[in-house]
Amino acid sequence: MAKDEFYPKWFEGELPGRSFRSILKWGDPGEYKHPNHKLYRLMKKTFHLDDSWFEKPRGMGMTEVPEDRPSRLEQKHLEALRDIVGPDDAFTDVYHRLRIAYGKTMVDLMRLREGIIENLPDLVLQPHDRGELRRIVDYCDANSIPLYVYGGGSSVTRGVEAMKGGVSLDMRVHLKRVLSFDEKNQTITVEAGMSGPELERVLRDAPTALGASRAYTCGHLPQSFEYSVVGGWVVTRGAGQNSTYYGKIEDMVTAQDYVCPRFDLRTRDVPAAADGPDIDQIMMGSEGTLGVLYSATLKVRRYMPRNTRRFSFVFRTWDEAKEAAREIMQGEFGYPSVFRLSDPEETDVALKLYGVDGTPLDALMAARGYKPGERCLLLGTADGEAGFTRHLKRMVKRICHRHGALYATGWVQKSWEHSRFSDPYMREDLQDYGIMIDTLECSVTWSNLETVHTGVREFCHSRPDTICMTHMSHFYPQGCNLYFIFIAKMEKIDEYLAYQGGILDSIQKHGATMSHHHGIGKMTAPWLEGDVGSEAMALFRALKAHFDPNNIMNPGGTLALDLPDSERRGI
Amino acid sequence: MAKDEFYPKWFEGELPGRSFRSILKWGDPGEYKHPNHKLYRLMKKTFHLDDSWFEKPRGMGMTEVPEDRPSRLEQKHLEALRDIVGPDDAFTDVYHRLRIAYGKTMVDLMRLREGIIENLPDLVLQPHDRGELRRIVDYCDANSIPLYVYGGGSSVTRGVEAMKGGVSLDMRVHLKRVLSFDEKNQTITVEAGMSGPELERVLRDAPTALGASRAYTCGHLPQSFEYSVVGGWVVTRGAGQNSTYYGKIEDMVTAQDYVCPRFDLRTRDVPAAADGPDIDQIMMGSEGTLGVLYSATLKVRRYMPRNTRRFSFVFRTWDEAKEAAREIMQGEFGYPSVFRLSDPEETDVALKLYGVDGTPLDALMAARGYKPGERCLLLGTADGEAGFTRHLKRMVKRICHRHGALYATGWVQKSWEHSRFSDPYMREDLQDYGIMIDTLECSVTWSNLETVHTGVREFCHSRPDTICMTHMSHFYPQGCNLYFIFIAKMEKIDEYLAYQGGILDSIQKHGATMSHHHGIGKMTAPWLEGDVGSEAMALFRALKAHFDPNNIMNPGGTLALDLPDSERRGI
C-alpha cells in the first residue's frame, strides 16, 4: 500500500451489551478479519466510491434491543414449560428471544441492523436431556404450541425463524455430550447440540478424550464449522468443504434419534440394509418439521494430517479447467478432499485475496498466457493414507497438465485454508459501509453446469456494478455444487429480496436443484415445488401429517409444507 | 478320482415342455454345472449316504403343469386388460402364470418339485411401454385388482408371489430398452426390465452401442446377475459381488420413474441435494408396494479390466482374518472390489471346490500351520485406475502379512470368478438327491459380527449333519454383510420352513439387520417389525396409504404392510 493511502478504520470496539450488533456479529465477539487493501481498492473501484465514503460506518446496530415485546404465551404454559427445564434455562426477555430468532443470511443481518424485530419465539428453553425434550414436545403438541429448534444459528435459509411464535429450543447449551464411541465400528454418537469444533477436538484427541488407540476426524468442515452444530448439519443435509472425499453429512450418519410429536423414532446403526425404505434418508432433510433430533451416530475416519497433500493449478480457460476437474472425478483413483474450481471472475478476486497478485508467480502466469478475466484457479487437497494421497496428487497433476494448467504449488491452497473459516468475519466490515455480500448455491450435473453458470451470472450482472464470483465445489463423478458469491452496494431489504429472488428464479429456470447443502428453510421454500415436483411435495405433506398432525414443528413455511399456493414461485 | 469310483449321473436331459422342471431349473435351459468329486464325497460323508442313494434321482418335477386352474378374473377385466397390451402379450394359461408366480428361494423350488401350485396370478401381461403401464395401473386401481411385478425372477424372498391373484406384469419381455445415455455425466437410463448381462453388454460395448468414447460398466454383478433385471435390483436394494468398491444399487441410482396408483413419480437426476427428504431412498426398498418402477438412471464407471488386480490369502485364524479385513476397510486407501472372507467351515469346502485341496499350496499351508478347521480364506480384487489398484493390492498384502496370512496368489480368486455366476446351477443336482442348499444374509457392524456369527451357526448346527458355511462380503468401514450357506439332507417343506424360521429368529435375536441385499419380500416380512421397530413400520404403512390407498400393489404380506399381527415374529 502506498504510504499515505487511506484505509478504513474497520470496527473493532467492544460490542455494546444486549445490542443488535452483539447478535449480528459473526463468530467470536473478540475476533475480526478485515478486507485487505486489494479488496478495499476493488470495492471502491467496482462501486464507484471514494475514500470519503469509508470514513463513516452506518447502520451498525449498536443500540440496545428494546424490551418492548412481551411473550404472548399464556402464563400457565409458560410456567409448565419452565418447570420442565428449570428457571435458569427458560427466557422470555426480548434479547434472549431475538438472539435465536434469526440465522445468518443477509436479510437476517439487514433486519438486525435496522432494528427490525419480527417472528420472535415467545419462550426460549435450554433442555438438559432427552427426557426434557420428550416432555417439551408432548406439552407443545397437547397445547398446539409452535416449536422451533435452534442449533448453531448459522442457517442461511431462515430455517430457525419462529414465524408463529411459541417455543424455541436452544440446543447448544446443554445437549452437547458424547453419548458413545465405538472404535471398532469407527462411529461416535453425540447429542444434536454438539458444536463442530468440540466434535473435532474430541475426535482428534481421541486417545485422551475417548481412550482410543489413535486420532480420528469426522471430516465434516463447513465454512460455518465454528458456529454450527451436528444437529443442524444433519437435518439440513449439510456438506463440509472436504465433502468430495468425506461425503455429505447424509453419507456419514449411520443412526438418528428423534423426539417426534407422537412417538420416538430411533433408527438402527447398521452399515447397510435392504429392509424397506431408508428412514434415515427421510429424516435427514426434514429441517425440524417432523421432530426434534436428539442425537446422531456418525462415521469417523482416521485423522492423518501429515499425509495431506496440497495442490493448486491455474488454467488458461474455464472450459479446460472444467474438463480437467471432470476427468479427475471420473478417473477411478479416489477423490480429492478439498476441491474447488473458481471461474475467471472469482479467480481474479481470489488471486488478490490470497496475495498472488504482483508476485513472481503472477508475472510467470502473465508471460505464459494465463490472462486475467480468463484464467481459472483450481485448488485442493488429498486426504488419506500416505501412498494413496501421493498417487492421487500425481494423477491430479498429470490431468491438469494435460489440460494446459500451470502448477501453482500448495501455497495457494494453504492460503485458502488459513481463511477457510474466517471469511464470514468480513461481512460486517463491508456492510458497515453499505456493501452486501451473500451467497447462493445449487446442485448441477456436468451436462447442465454451463447453462446454469452462464444463465445465473447473466442475471446477476443484469444489475450494474455487481460482482458475481462463482466456483464449483463438492464434486461428484456426475456433477458438482455451483456456488455463487455476489457483492453489491445494496442496503435496502426490499431491493435485496428482489435481487435474491431473481437469482433463485434463474437457478431454477436453468435446471439446477435449489440447494446442494444449505437446505431450504423458509427462504427457498417458494421454489421447492418447482424443484422436486408436485408429487414429491404431496409426499412431503403426507409425511408431515403422519409425524406432526398438529403442525407444531417448525411451522410457517419451512419446506413449503404449510406455504399458501399464492407464495409458490417458479412452477 | 479313483478309477472305479461311482459318480452320479447328474441330470442333463431335455426339459419336458411345460413341465415343472422347466420352471424350477436355474438359468440357461441347456447349461449345467455339476458338483465335483470332492463335493460329492463331502455330501456322502456329511449326510451318511452311500453311492446307492445317488443312483436314482427323485422329485425332479418332470411332469407337465396341469391346466386345471382357470383364471378367476372377471371376463370384462380380462378383456379390458388384454386390450391394453394386445392378445400376444396376455396369458391366462396355468403354465404361463406359474412361470412367474414364484422366485428362486428353496421353498419355491420345493413347491415346484412337489407340484404345489398356489398364489397364481390370474393374468400375465407383458407391457410394451410406459403408457401401457400407466393404463394397467389405472385400471387395476379403479377395479381393485391386485397387481404384481415380475422382473428377473431371481427373488429369494417370495417377493414376486401373487398372494391375492390378480395381474402380474412380466417386465423382461418388452421393457428392456436404453432410454438415454449421458457420457458427460456418466449415467445411463434404462427400462426396469433390462437384464444384467444386456446392460453390461451395452456399457462394455459403449463405443459401438452408444457412440461413446470408451467402455463403461455399472459394476453391479450379483450372483443372480444373468437372471436378474435392473428393476429388481433397485426396488429390493440389491448389491453386486463387487459392491465394496462400486456400492450397493442405492449408491448407483440417480433418478427413478415410477407409475403409482394415483400419480406418476419421477425423481430428478442430480448428483446431490439438500431439498427435503430423499425420495429416491423412499422408493428404493419399496419392493413393488408403492408403484411400478418404469425406469432408472444409473451411474456408470469406466470399464478397465486390464487394471484389475486379484489376490487371495489364507489366515491361521478367523480372528486374525477379521482384524485384517477391518483394517483394510478402515485404512483410507480405497476399497477392494470383490472382497470375501470365508470362515473356517466355508474355507475347508472352498479349498475343495477351487481345487486347492491336494496341491503344493495345500502342502505348504499344512507345513506352515494353516490348519483345516481353523484357517480362513480371504479373496478379492482391486478395480480402478492402474496406479490405484497397484497401490491398493500392495496395502492389502502388507496388512494381511502383518496378520500372519499366507499369500495364495490371484489364482484362487480367478477360480472363484470362474464359477461366480454358475454355482446356483448345482442346486438342482443336489436337490435331485434330497439335499437342500440355501442361503440367508444379514448386515452386521464389526462390534456385533462375532455374536451373530457364533449365535447363528450354533442354531444351524443344532440340527445334526448340517453344513453351515459363512462368509463376510460387501464390506464397509463400519461392518459388512454376513452370508450363511446351509446344506442339509432335507426334503419336507415344513421341516425346511421351521429350520429357516429358526435361522431368521437367530439372526434377529443376535442383533443383525434382517437383510443386507436380498430385500424382505413376503418371506422375511414377519421379522421386519422386530428389525426396524414399530414406529418405522407405522411410517411404512403411512407411506403405503399415501401411494396406494386401495392396497393393489404387491399385497399379501410384502414388507409386512398388510401382515396380520398374529404372523409377526421376533418382537
Contacts between the chains, C-beta under 8 A, distances in Angstrom:
chain1	res1	chain2	res2	distance
A	182	B	445	7.6
A	182	B	447	5.7
A	184	B	326	7.3
A	184	B	445	7.9
A	184	B	446	4.6
A	184	B	447	5.0
A	185	B	445	4.8
A	185	B	446	5.2
A	185	B	447	5.2
A	185	B	478	5.0
A	185	B	479	6.6
A	186	B	330	5.9
A	186	B	477	5.5
A	186	B	478	6.3
A	187	B	445	8.0
A	187	B	478	6.2
A	236	B	274	6.0
A	237	B	273	7.3
A	237	B	274	3.7
A	238	B	274	7.1
A	239	B	272	7.6
A	239	B	274	7.7
A	248	B	272	5.9
A	248	B	274	7.9
A	250	B	278	7.3
A	254	B	478	6.2
A	263	B	535	4.9
A	263	B	538	7.5
A	264	B	535	6.9
A	265	B	533	7.9
A	265	B	535	4.9
A	265	B	536	7.3
A	265	B	539	7.6
A	266	B	533	6.9
A	266	B	535	7.9
A	267	B	536	7.5
A	268	B	513	6.5
A	268	B	531	7.8
A	268	B	532	7.2
A	268	B	533	7.7
A	269	B	445	6.6
A	270	B	443	4.9
A	270	B	444	7.7
A	270	B	445	6.6
A	270	B	479	7.1
A	270	B	513	4.5
A	271	B	443	6.0
A	271	B	444	7.7
A	271	B	445	6.3
A	271	B	476	3.9
A	271	B	477	8.0
A	271	B	478	4.2
A	271	B	479	3.9
A	271	B	480	6.8
A	272	B	239	7.5
A	272	B	248	5.9
A	272	B	443	5.6
A	272	B	474	7.1
A	272	B	476	6.4
A	272	B	481	7.4
A	272	B	516	5.9
A	272	B	517	7.7
A	273	B	237	7.3
A	273	B	443	5.2
A	273	B	513	4.7
A	273	B	514	8.0
A	273	B	515	6.6
A	273	B	516	6.3
A	274	B	236	5.9
A	274	B	237	3.7
A	274	B	238	7.1
A	274	B	239	7.7
A	274	B	248	7.9
A	274	B	285	6.6
A	274	B	515	4.4
A	274	B	516	5.9
A	274	B	517	4.9
A	274	B	518	6.2
A	274	B	519	4.9
A	274	B	520	7.3
A	275	B	285	7.1
A	275	B	513	6.2
A	275	B	514	5.4
A	275	B	515	5.2
A	275	B	519	7.7
A	275	B	520	5.4
A	275	B	524	7.8
A	275	B	528	6.2
A	275	B	531	5.5
A	275	B	532	6.0
A	276	B	285	4.8
A	276	B	286	7.5
A	276	B	287	7.7
A	276	B	520	6.4
A	276	B	528	6.8
A	276	B	532	6.4
A	276	B	536	7.5
A	276	B	540	5.7
A	276	B	559	5.4
A	277	B	281	6.7
A	277	B	282	4.4
A	277	B	283	7.4
A	277	B	284	7.4
A	277	B	285	4.8
A	277	B	286	6.2
A	277	B	540	6.6
A	277	B	543	6.7
A	278	B	250	7.3
A	278	B	278	7.6
A	278	B	281	4.2
A	278	B	282	7.4
A	278	B	284	7.3
A	278	B	285	6.4
A	279	B	532	7.2
A	279	B	536	5.5
A	279	B	539	6.5
A	281	B	277	6.7
A	281	B	278	4.2
A	281	B	281	3.5
A	281	B	282	7.4
A	282	B	277	4.4
A	282	B	278	7.4
A	282	B	281	7.4
A	282	B	282	6.4
A	282	B	539	7.5
A	283	B	277	7.4
A	284	B	277	7.4
A	284	B	278	7.3
A	285	B	274	6.6
A	285	B	275	7.2
A	285	B	276	4.8
A	285	B	277	4.8
A	285	B	278	6.4
A	286	B	276	7.6
A	286	B	277	6.2
A	287	B	276	7.7
A	299	B	477	6.5
A	299	B	478	6.3
A	301	B	330	8.0
A	301	B	332	6.5
A	301	B	477	7.6
A	302	B	330	6.7
A	302	B	331	7.7
A	302	B	332	5.6
A	304	B	332	7.0
A	326	B	184	7.4
A	330	B	186	5.8
A	330	B	302	6.7
A	331	B	302	7.7
A	331	B	385	5.7
A	332	B	301	6.5
A	332	B	302	5.6
A	332	B	304	7.0
A	332	B	383	7.5
A	332	B	384	3.9
A	332	B	385	4.6
A	332	B	388	6.5
A	333	B	384	6.2
A	333	B	385	4.0
A	333	B	387	6.5
A	333	B	388	4.1
A	334	B	334	5.4
A	334	B	388	6.4
A	383	B	332	7.5
A	384	B	332	4.0
A	384	B	333	6.2
A	385	B	331	5.7
A	385	B	332	4.7
A	385	B	333	4.0
A	385	B	395	7.0
A	387	B	333	6.5
A	387	B	391	5.1
A	387	B	394	7.5
A	387	B	395	7.0
A	388	B	332	6.5
A	388	B	333	4.1
A	388	B	334	6.4
A	388	B	391	6.5
A	391	B	387	5.1
A	391	B	388	6.5
A	391	B	391	5.6
A	394	B	387	7.5
A	395	B	385	7.0
A	395	B	387	6.9
A	443	B	270	4.9
A	443	B	271	6.0
A	443	B	272	5.6
A	443	B	273	5.2
A	444	B	270	7.7
A	444	B	271	7.7
A	445	B	182	7.6
A	445	B	184	7.9
A	445	B	185	4.8
A	445	B	187	8.0
A	445	B	269	6.6
A	445	B	270	6.7
A	445	B	271	6.3
A	446	B	184	4.6
A	446	B	185	5.1
A	447	B	182	5.7
A	447	B	184	5.0
A	447	B	185	5.2
A	474	B	272	7.1
A	476	B	271	3.9
A	476	B	272	6.4
A	477	B	186	5.5
A	477	B	271	8.0
A	477	B	299	6.5
A	477	B	301	7.6
A	478	B	185	5.0
A	478	B	186	6.3
A	478	B	187	6.2
A	478	B	254	6.2
A	478	B	271	4.2
A	478	B	299	6.3
A	479	B	185	6.5
A	479	B	270	7.2
A	479	B	271	3.9
A	480	B	271	6.8
A	481	B	272	7.5
A	513	B	268	6.5
A	513	B	270	4.5
A	513	B	273	4.6
A	513	B	275	6.2
A	514	B	275	5.4
A	515	B	273	6.6
A	515	B	274	4.4
A	515	B	275	5.2
A	516	B	272	5.9
A	516	B	273	6.3
A	516	B	274	5.9
A	517	B	272	7.7
A	517	B	274	4.9
A	518	B	274	6.2
A	519	B	274	4.9
A	519	B	275	7.7
A	520	B	274	7.3
A	520	B	275	5.3
A	520	B	276	6.4
A	524	B	275	7.8
A	528	B	275	6.2
A	528	B	276	6.8
A	531	B	268	7.8
A	531	B	275	5.5
A	532	B	268	7.2
A	532	B	275	6.0
A	532	B	276	6.5
A	532	B	279	7.2
A	533	B	265	7.9
A	533	B	266	6.8
A	533	B	268	7.7
A	535	B	263	4.9
A	535	B	264	6.9
A	535	B	265	4.9
A	535	B	266	7.9
A	536	B	265	7.3
A	536	B	267	7.6
A	536	B	276	7.5
A	536	B	279	5.4
A	538	B	263	7.5
A	538	B	546	7.7
A	539	B	265	7.6
A	539	B	279	6.5
A	539	B	282	7.5
A	539	B	546	6.5
A	540	B	276	5.7
A	540	B	277	6.6
A	542	B	542	6.8
A	542	B	543	7.4
A	542	B	545	8.0
A	542	B	546	3.9
A	543	B	277	6.7
A	543	B	542	7.4
A	543	B	543	7.8
A	545	B	542	8.0
A	546	B	538	7.7
A	546	B	539	6.5
A	546	B	542	3.9
A	559	B	276	5.4
